[in-house]
Amino acid sequence: MQMHEVHTETDKRRFREVAIQMYRNDPNWIRPLDKDIEEVFDKDKNKTFRHGECMRWILTDDKGKDIGRIAAFVNKKYKEEQPTGGVGFFECINDQEAANYMFDRCKQWLTERGMEAMDGSINFGERDSWWGVQIEGFQEPLYKMNYNPPYYKDLFEAYGFQTFYDQLCFSLKVKNRLQEKFYHAHEEISKDPDFKTVHIKKSELDKFSHDFATIYNNAWAQHMGGKQIEVRTINKMMQAMKPVMDEEIMWFTYYKDEPIAFWINLPDLNQYFKHFNGKLGLMEKLRLLWMKSFKKPKRFTGLVFGVVPKFQGKGVDGYMIIEAATVIQGKMLYDDYEMQWIGDWNPRMINIAENLGTHVSRKLRTYRYLFDRTKEFKRHPVVG
């Protein structure tokens, strides 16, 4: 076996096509957009390169056939107990020797850069994309969500990776009545005219970007090493989502006109993109416009939910959810709802999800491998 570094355009195509060969007989696999994969490894598109580096490889067998692929990352802002790198975009035939060969190469590359551990399968960037090894719920993946055969779990664990944390996705039928506690919270808070909830307006994305950053930095910065998100970053994200945005499933809550909570959702974009065979050129964009008007997805997905600490535990989540549900259920905009993953280290958010009457629809797992095998392994600490 040999590992071939990815550099040329031909290499990049081969890297993508490893997955195509892996899943050619899997009806649930949805081919990611080529541009979404390549932007991860593009220094002009991925800001993580400002404080990190990566390398990707293709694994070939003794006959020159491509049988696997992997990437390794160093991200200096990925703060852990020990210097920790990452591996991701892992694809491999069901062969432990092949998997070990790739893991060993990544370990060597990361060790040369001062790393003492590696997490996988993760992204060279934010956790909202390509994060985790799927271990349960093998259905069509959500947009930018990892999907893999069940045996990947065995390949990682047999090498020595251990569970750092599990990632839970929750689903429900939109038509289902929510738990009574949410209606009670809504009734109580509705008595105070200083509270209001509104859905986003595409014509006011600058305002909502500012409000998003305010809520996010209050609700999450304490758990992200004090990392603040900039308004311009959110505005760029909002503008990118604008063509596929559904205003009536993106909600903000205010107290005395100050932003205190948000619930951000999108239509399940993979229900569009699964028809595009990885491409998003002019014809696909025209087809997308047609599908948005005449063939809307039946599922929408939760991206992020947050309440600033001052208002947590006071029923604001229930108030906002019922305000949104009045519109979403009332108009029967969708049939199904699935949340993007919640880490098992976040019991408060898991509790909110479970109280909605959801069930666990799929589970992914973030693994960690300590290079010093005598060192004590620790799972991700519980937060919230």
KEVEX-253015 format. One record per residue (C-alpha): residue number from 1; x, y, z; residue in one letter. Coordinates in steps of 0.001 Angstrom, whole numbers. Each point is the difference from the previous one (the first is absolute). Layout:
[rec NUM; [X; Y; Z]; 'A']
...
# end
This chain:
[rec 1; [0; 0; 0]; 'M']
[rec 2; [1054; 3578; -597]; 'Q']
[rec 3; [-1153; 3453; 1118]; 'M']
[rec 4; [-122; 2632; -2735]; 'H']
[rec 5; [-127; 3687; 972]; 'E']
[rec 6; [-2728; 2077; -1624]; 'V']
[rec 7; [1314; 3009; -1924]; 'H']
[rec 8; [-1128; 74; -3637]; 'T']
[rec 9; [-3474; 405; -1439]; 'E']
[rec 10; [105; -3668; -962]; 'T']
[rec 11; [859; -906; 3593]; 'D']
[rec 12; [-2933; 2054; 1258]; 'K']
[rec 13; [-2385; -1760; -2375]; 'R']
[rec 14; [1323; -3404; 1098]; 'R']
[rec 15; [-417; 1018; 3647]; 'F']
[rec 16; [-3683; 764; -592]; 'R']
[rec 17; [-542; -3098; -2103]; 'E']
[rec 18; [1171; -2332; 2760]; 'V']
[rec 19; [-3311; 750; 1714]; 'A']
[rec 20; [-1973; -477; -3220]; 'I']
[rec 21; [1425; -3517; -342]; 'Q']
[rec 22; [-597; -744; 3694]; 'M']
[rec 23; [-3706; 836; -87]; 'Y']
[rec 24; [-1047; -908; -3544]; 'R']
[rec 25; [-2380; -2682; 1342]; 'N']
[rec 26; [-1226; 1918; 3065]; 'D']
[rec 27; [-3419; 1608; -684]; 'P']
[rec 28; [238; 2240; 3088]; 'N']
[rec 29; [3279; 1706; -872]; 'W']
[rec 30; [-300; 3506; -1423]; 'I']
[rec 31; [3036; 1210; -1876]; 'R']
[rec 32; [1311; 3222; 1550]; 'P']
[rec 33; [437; 2977; -2278]; 'L']
[rec 34; [3504; -24; -1466]; 'D']
[rec 35; [409; 3675; 880]; 'K']
[rec 36; [-816; -648; 3668]; 'D']
[rec 37; [2757; -2602; 259]; 'I']
[rec 38; [2576; 2043; -1865]; 'E']
[rec 39; [-680; 3204; 1938]; 'E']
[rec 40; [1197; -1738; 3166]; 'V']
[rec 41; [3428; -405; -1592]; 'F']
[rec 42; [110; 3380; -1739]; 'D']
[rec 43; [2198; 2569; 1779]; 'K']
[rec 44; [-2012; 2804; -1568]; 'D']
[rec 45; [-3338; -1385; 1203]; 'K']
[rec 46; [742; -1603; 3376]; 'N']
[rec 47; [1082; 2496; 2667]; 'K']
[rec 48; [1319; -2856; 2181]; 'T']
[rec 49; [3162; 127; -2095]; 'F']
[rec 50; [834; 3269; 1768]; 'R']
[rec 51; [905; -1980; 3091]; 'H']
[rec 52; [357; -3552; -1258]; 'G']
[rec 53; [1026; -2359; -2760]; 'E']
[rec 54; [-1206; -3226; -1540]; 'C']
[rec 55; [981; -2800; -2323]; 'M']
[rec 56; [-2084; -2597; -1766]; 'R']
[rec 57; [892; -3339; -1516]; 'W']
[rec 58; [-1388; -2728; -2220]; 'I']
[rec 59; [749; -3632; 934]; 'L']
[rec 60; [701; -2427; -2827]; 'T']
[rec 61; [431; -3766; 138]; 'D']
[rec 62; [2888; -1942; -1511]; 'D']
[rec 63; [-1742; 35; -3387]; 'K']
[rec 64; [-392; 3791; 17]; 'G']
[rec 65; [-3723; -10; 766]; 'K']
[rec 66; [-1311; 2800; 2252]; 'D']
[rec 67; [-1382; -1650; 3138]; 'I']
[rec 68; [-99; 2832; 2528]; 'G']
[rec 69; [573; 3645; 789]; 'R']
[rec 70; [644; 2155; 3052]; 'I']
[rec 71; [1025; 3504; 1047]; 'A']
[rec 72; [1918; 1224; 3051]; 'A']
[rec 73; [-306; 3435; 1590]; 'F']
[rec 74; [1773; 2263; 2446]; 'V']
[rec 75; [-2146; 2850; 1296]; 'N']
[rec 76; [1726; 2152; 2610]; 'K']
[rec 77; [-3357; 1320; 1223]; 'K']
[rec 78; [-1203; -3533; 745]; 'Y']
[rec 79; [739; 228; 3717]; 'K']
[rec 80; [189; -3290; 1915]; 'E']
[rec 81; [1800; -1367; 3060]; 'E']
[rec 82; [2889; -1103; -2223]; 'Q']
[rec 83; [875; 1260; -3495]; 'P']
[rec 84; [-2580; -1820; -2105]; 'T']
[rec 85; [-235; -286; -3753]; 'G']
[rec 86; [-2703; -1544; -2088]; 'G']
[rec 87; [-686; -2513; -2730]; 'V']
[rec 88; [-2994; 150; -2287]; 'G']
[rec 89; [-1573; -625; -3393]; 'F']
[rec 90; [832; -3626; 731]; 'F']
[rec 91; [-1156; -2639; -2467]; 'E']
[rec 92; [1284; -3561; -40]; 'C']
[rec 93; [-840; -3464; -1185]; 'I']
[rec 94; [-901; -2455; 2774]; 'N']
[rec 95; [3604; -876; 752]; 'D']
[rec 96; [1672; 738; 3335]; 'Q']
[rec 97; [3488; -109; -1468]; 'E']
[rec 98; [-938; 2700; -2505]; 'A']
[rec 99; [-1555; 2181; 2691]; 'A']
[rec 100; [3001; -447; 2300]; 'N']
[rec 101; [2346; 963; -2829]; 'Y']
[rec 102; [-1789; 3331; -417]; 'M']
[rec 103; [-332; 659; 3742]; 'F']
[rec 104; [3722; -690; 487]; 'D']
[rec 105; [931; 2481; -2740]; 'R']
[rec 106; [-2210; 2679; 1555]; 'C']
[rec 107; [1437; -666; 3443]; 'K']
[rec 108; [3519; 442; -1389]; 'Q']
[rec 109; [-931; 3233; -1800]; 'W']
[rec 110; [-1673; 1416; 3103]; 'L']
[rec 111; [2843; -1047; 2304]; 'T']
[rec 112; [2448; 1866; -2222]; 'E']
[rec 113; [-2089; 3118; 669]; 'R']
[rec 114; [-11; -351; 3762]; 'G']
[rec 115; [-3352; -1711; 462]; 'M']
[rec 116; [-551; -2536; 2778]; 'E']
[rec 117; [-3440; -1272; -1005]; 'A']
[rec 118; [-2382; -104; -2942]; 'M']
[rec 119; [-3791; 239; -190]; 'D']
[rec 120; [-2031; -1550; -2768]; 'G']
[rec 121; [-1815; 51; -2182]; 'S']
[rec 122; [-135; 3808; 129]; 'I']
[rec 123; [127; 3082; -2202]; 'N']
[rec 124; [2766; 2515; -658]; 'F']
[rec 125; [-2226; 2788; 1260]; 'G']
[rec 126; [-3230; 381; 1918]; 'E']
[rec 127; [-1895; -2846; 1642]; 'R']
[rec 128; [-3161; 662; -1983]; 'D']
[rec 129; [1389; -1860; -3033]; 'S']
[rec 130; [1497; -3460; -624]; 'W']
[rec 131; [357; -872; 3682]; 'W']
[rec 132; [-149; -3464; 1533]; 'G']
[rec 133; [-170; -3662; -1007]; 'V']
[rec 134; [-3573; -1167; -472]; 'Q']
[rec 135; [-820; -2982; 2209]; 'I']
[rec 136; [-3831; -102; -23]; 'E']
[rec 137; [-2923; 1123; -2165]; 'G']
[rec 138; [1308; -716; -3480]; 'F']
[rec 139; [-2477; 2042; -2015]; 'Q']
[rec 140; [527; 2774; -2543]; 'E']
[rec 141; [2435; 2497; 1572]; 'P']
[rec 142; [-757; 3654; 571]; 'L']
[rec 143; [1940; 2631; -1912]; 'Y']
[rec 144; [3738; -58; 854]; 'K']
[rec 145; [-526; -2872; 2430]; 'M']
[rec 146; [2340; -2982; 1]; 'N']
[rec 147; [-1409; -3321; -1161]; 'Y']
[rec 148; [1887; -3283; -67]; 'N']
[rec 149; [-407; -3792; 99]; 'P']
[rec 150; [-583; -1551; 3449]; 'P']
[rec 151; [3402; -1709; -58]; 'Y']
[rec 152; [1865; 3331; 312]; 'Y']
[rec 153; [-716; -165; 3727]; 'K']
[rec 154; [1962; -3263; 188]; 'D']
[rec 155; [2891; 1370; -2074]; 'L']
[rec 156; [454; 2947; 2351]; 'F']
[rec 157; [-397; -1958; 3222]; 'E']
[rec 158; [2232; -2906; -1050]; 'A']
[rec 159; [2793; 2499; -672]; 'Y']
[rec 160; [-369; 1347; 3535]; 'G']
[rec 161; [-2236; 3053; -346]; 'F']
[rec 162; [-2243; 557; 3030]; 'Q']
[rec 163; [-3304; 1807; 345]; 'T']
[rec 164; [601; 3679; 731]; 'F']
[rec 165; [-3704; 814; -279]; 'Y']
[rec 166; [-3161; -1095; -1790]; 'D']
[rec 167; [-1988; 2300; -2279]; 'Q']
[rec 168; [-3772; -446; 144]; 'L']
[rec 169; [-2514; 1086; -2621]; 'C']
[rec 170; [-3668; 309; 973]; 'F']
[rec 171; [-3081; -175; -2227]; 'S']
[rec 172; [-3750; 434; 228]; 'L']
[rec 173; [-3089; 227; -2156]; 'K']
[rec 174; [-959; 3633; -498]; 'V']
[rec 175; [-3708; -732; 486]; 'K']
[rec 176; [525; -1433; 3504]; 'N']
[rec 177; [-1199; 2051; 2961]; 'R']
[rec 178; [2884; 1144; 2161]; 'L']
[rec 179; [229; -642; 3731]; 'Q']
[rec 180; [-2318; 2022; 2204]; 'E']
[rec 181; [2852; 1691; 1865]; 'K']
[rec 182; [834; 2024; -3110]; 'F']
[rec 183; [-3562; 1272; -291]; 'Y']
[rec 184; [8; 961; 3692]; 'H']
[rec 185; [3291; 1886; -407]; 'A']
[rec 186; [-1392; 1760; -3056]; 'H']
[rec 187; [-3153; 1008; 1847]; 'E']
[rec 188; [1929; 1480; 2928]; 'E']
[rec 189; [2580; 1934; -2003]; 'I']
[rec 190; [-2614; 1265; -2439]; 'S']
[rec 191; [-1480; 2001; 2872]; 'K']
[rec 192; [3090; 2219; -2]; 'D']
[rec 193; [-97; 2423; -2960]; 'P']
[rec 194; [3771; 503; 220]; 'D']
[rec 195; [506; -3418; -1639]; 'F']
[rec 196; [-466; -550; -3705]; 'K']
[rec 197; [1001; -2607; -2557]; 'T']
[rec 198; [347; 640; -3726]; 'V']
[rec 199; [1179; -1988; -2971]; 'H']
[rec 200; [2889; 1211; -2100]; 'I']
[rec 201; [-477; 2295; -2987]; 'K']
[rec 202; [2329; -271; -2979]; 'K']
[rec 203; [-213; 3755; -436]; 'S']
[rec 204; [1516; 540; 3477]; 'E']
[rec 205; [2896; -2450; 84]; 'L']
[rec 206; [2433; 2627; 1302]; 'D']
[rec 207; [-2154; 503; 3097]; 'K']
[rec 208; [-533; -3708; 606]; 'F']
[rec 209; [3701; -707; -485]; 'S']
[rec 210; [781; 2475; 2779]; 'H']
[rec 211; [-2667; -1559; 2238]; 'D']
[rec 212; [1318; -3501; -705]; 'F']
[rec 213; [3540; 994; 978]; 'A']
[rec 214; [-1268; 1621; 3211]; 'T']
[rec 215; [-1863; -3146; 1063]; 'I']
[rec 216; [2718; -2404; -1092]; 'Y']
[rec 217; [2782; 1857; 1786]; 'N']
[rec 218; [-2053; 123; 3190]; 'N']
[rec 219; [-1159; -3604; -137]; 'A']
[rec 220; [3048; -1879; -1309]; 'W']
[rec 221; [3194; 2014; 364]; 'A']
[rec 222; [506; -1319; 3529]; 'Q']
[rec 223; [61; -3557; -1384]; 'H']
[rec 224; [2222; 797; -3003]; 'M']
[rec 225; [3050; 1311; 1805]; 'G']
[rec 226; [-1363; 3549; -15]; 'G']
[rec 227; [-85; -1; -3801]; 'K']
[rec 228; [-2264; 2770; -1304]; 'Q']
[rec 229; [-1690; -204; -3373]; 'I']
[rec 230; [47; 3133; -2151]; 'E']
[rec 231; [-3095; 1608; -1502]; 'V']
[rec 232; [1599; 16; -3455]; 'R']
[rec 233; [524; -3772; 232]; 'T']
[rec 234; [-3673; -541; 794]; 'I']
[rec 235; [-1084; 2416; -2710]; 'N']
[rec 236; [2070; -1904; -2541]; 'K']
[rec 237; [-1630; -3231; 1151]; 'M']
[rec 238; [-3484; 1534; -192]; 'M']
[rec 239; [621; 1315; -3505]; 'Q']
[rec 240; [1205; -3444; -1080]; 'A']
[rec 241; [-3176; -1590; 1390]; 'M']
[rec 242; [-2310; 2628; -1489]; 'K']
[rec 243; [-792; -1848; -3258]; 'P']
[rec 244; [-1275; -3056; 1909]; 'V']
[rec 245; [-1232; 1755; 3114]; 'M']
[rec 246; [-3593; -460; 1197]; 'D']
[rec 247; [-790; 3045; 2121]; 'E']
[rec 248; [-2749; -1744; 1958]; 'E']
[rec 249; [2313; -2609; 1565]; 'I']
[rec 250; [2664; 2429; 1313]; 'M']
[rec 251; [-1050; 1680; 3264]; 'W']
[rec 252; [1351; 2587; 2447]; 'F']
[rec 253; [-1298; 981; 3444]; 'T']
[rec 254; [428; 3432; 1605]; 'Y']
[rec 255; [-485; 1515; 3436]; 'Y']
[rec 256; [-443; 3774; -44]; 'K']
[rec 257; [1316; -160; -3563]; 'D']
[rec 258; [3245; -1677; 1082]; 'E']
[rec 259; [724; -3352; -1744]; 'P']
[rec 260; [-54; -2873; 2487]; 'I']
[rec 261; [-636; -3212; -1968]; 'A']
[rec 262; [-31; -1500; -3480]; 'F']
[rec 263; [-1133; -3178; -1722]; 'W']
[rec 264; [1603; -337; -3427]; 'I']
[rec 265; [-1230; -2590; -2506]; 'N']
[rec 266; [297; -678; -3723]; 'L']
[rec 267; [-1773; -2265; -2458]; 'P']
[rec 268; [1870; -3284; -378]; 'D']
[rec 269; [2242; 1070; -2872]; 'L']
[rec 270; [1100; -3542; -747]; 'N']
[rec 271; [-3499; -675; -1291]; 'Q']
[rec 272; [924; 2414; -2781]; 'Y']
[rec 273; [3668; -867; -424]; 'F']
[rec 274; [-461; -3770; -205]; 'K']
[rec 275; [-1203; 561; -3568]; 'H']
[rec 276; [3103; 1963; -1060]; 'F']
[rec 277; [2713; -2704; 38]; 'N']
[rec 278; [2417; 2240; 1878]; 'G']
[rec 279; [-251; 2902; -2430]; 'K']
[rec 280; [-1345; 3521; 505]; 'L']
[rec 281; [451; 1713; -3334]; 'G']
[rec 282; [-2399; 2233; -1873]; 'L']
[rec 283; [-2419; -2790; -933]; 'M']
[rec 284; [-117; -1299; 3560]; 'E']
[rec 285; [-631; 3505; 1348]; 'K']
[rec 286; [-2886; 455; -2441]; 'L']
[rec 287; [-1381; -3359; 1034]; 'R']
[rec 288; [340; 1003; 3650]; 'L']
[rec 289; [-2091; 3107; -613]; 'L']
[rec 290; [-2685; -2141; -1622]; 'W']
[rec 291; [52; -2563; 2837]; 'M']
[rec 292; [-277; 2734; 2631]; 'K']
[rec 293; [-3250; 1138; -1607]; 'S']
[rec 294; [-1574; -3308; -955]; 'F']
[rec 295; [1679; -2807; 1942]; 'K']
[rec 296; [731; 1167; 3530]; 'K']
[rec 297; [1698; -2447; 2389]; 'P']
[rec 298; [-2276; -1695; 2509]; 'K']
[rec 299; [2641; 217; 2715]; 'R']
[rec 300; [1638; 2982; 1645]; 'F']
[rec 301; [3046; -122; 2203]; 'T']
[rec 302; [1088; 1768; 3152]; 'G']
[rec 303; [3369; 1715; -229]; 'L']
[rec 304; [325; 1792; 3319]; 'V']
[rec 305; [-2119; 890; 3033]; 'F']
[rec 306; [1102; 2344; 2758]; 'G']
[rec 307; [-1168; 2064; 2955]; 'V']
[rec 308; [2263; 2511; 1751]; 'V']
[rec 309; [920; -1122; 3554]; 'P']
[rec 310; [-2057; 2710; 1723]; 'K']
[rec 311; [-3224; -1450; -1427]; 'F']
[rec 312; [807; -3701; 125]; 'Q']
[rec 313; [-2337; -2147; 2075]; 'G']
[rec 314; [-2767; 2614; -101]; 'K']
[rec 315; [-2176; -1460; -2735]; 'G']
[rec 316; [1322; 2155; -2836]; 'V']
[rec 317; [772; -3112; -2043]; 'D']
[rec 318; [-3600; -1193; 307]; 'G']
[rec 319; [-1360; 3427; -826]; 'Y']
[rec 320; [2056; 255; -3195]; 'M']
[rec 321; [-701; -3570; -1088]; 'I']
[rec 322; [-3764; 407; 309]; 'I']
[rec 323; [58; 3360; -1786]; 'E']
[rec 324; [1852; -1689; -2874]; 'A']
[rec 325; [-2122; -3157; 121]; 'A']
[rec 326; [-3168; 2054; -382]; 'T']
[rec 327; [1230; 979; -3461]; 'V']
[rec 328; [1836; -3181; -1013]; 'I']
[rec 329; [-2733; -2392; 1129]; 'Q']
[rec 330; [-2804; 2337; -925]; 'G']
[rec 331; [1140; 205; -3611]; 'K']
[rec 332; [1329; -3610; -60]; 'M']
[rec 333; [3144; 1294; -1644]; 'L']
[rec 334; [1809; -3330; 506]; 'Y']
[rec 335; [-682; -3575; 1059]; 'D']
[rec 336; [3175; -791; 1944]; 'D']
[rec 337; [2543; 1804; 2136]; 'Y']
[rec 338; [3511; -1175; 837]; 'E']
[rec 339; [2524; 1845; 2110]; 'M']
[rec 340; [3661; 113; -826]; 'Q']
[rec 341; [2018; -1854; 2595]; 'W']
[rec 342; [234; 852; 3686]; 'I']
[rec 343; [3042; -1230; 1925]; 'G']
[rec 344; [-668; -2348; 2909]; 'D']
[rec 345; [2021; 2491; 2042]; 'W']
[rec 346; [-2889; 2502; -256]; 'N']
[rec 347; [-2800; -1435; 2180]; 'P']
[rec 348; [-1964; 3261; 70]; 'R']
[rec 349; [-471; 42; -3762]; 'M']
[rec 350; [-713; -3731; -47]; 'I']
[rec 351; [-2708; 612; 2590]; 'N']
[rec 352; [-1598; 2683; -2191]; 'I']
[rec 353; [77; -2336; -2991]; 'A']
[rec 354; [-1503; -2916; 1915]; 'E']
[rec 355; [-2709; 2194; 1498]; 'N']
[rec 356; [-1177; 847; -3502]; 'L']
[rec 357; [-1086; -3615; -321]; 'G']
[rec 358; [2817; -1014; -2328]; 'T']
[rec 359; [1764; -3301; -509]; 'H']
[rec 360; [3688; -573; -730]; 'V']
[rec 361; [119; -309; -3777]; 'S']
[rec 362; [3727; -564; -474]; 'R']
[rec 363; [3198; -51; 2005]; 'K']
[rec 364; [3523; 974; -970]; 'L']
[rec 365; [3131; -293; 2098]; 'R']
[rec 366; [3121; 2118; 377]; 'T']
[rec 367; [2938; -2273; 759]; 'Y']
[rec 368; [3333; 898; 1587]; 'R']
[rec 369; [3299; -1834; -188]; 'Y']
[rec 370; [2761; 885; 2477]; 'L']
[rec 371; [3471; -557; -1438]; 'F']
[rec 372; [1369; -784; 3473]; 'D']
[rec 373; [-1906; -3206; 699]; 'R']
[rec 374; [881; 140; 3717]; 'T']
[rec 375; [-1723; 3353; 478]; 'K']
[rec 376; [-3410; 88; 1698]; 'E']
[rec 377; [-2846; 445; -2491]; 'F']
[rec 378; [-2677; 2568; 866]; 'K']
[rec 379; [-3338; 514; -1662]; 'R']
[rec 380; [-1265; 3464; -955]; 'H']
[rec 381; [-1064; 1835; 3190]; 'P']
[rec 382; [-3674; 705; 583]; 'V']
[rec 383; [-1005; 3654; -459]; 'V']
[rec 384; [-3107; 2032; 788]; 'G']
# end
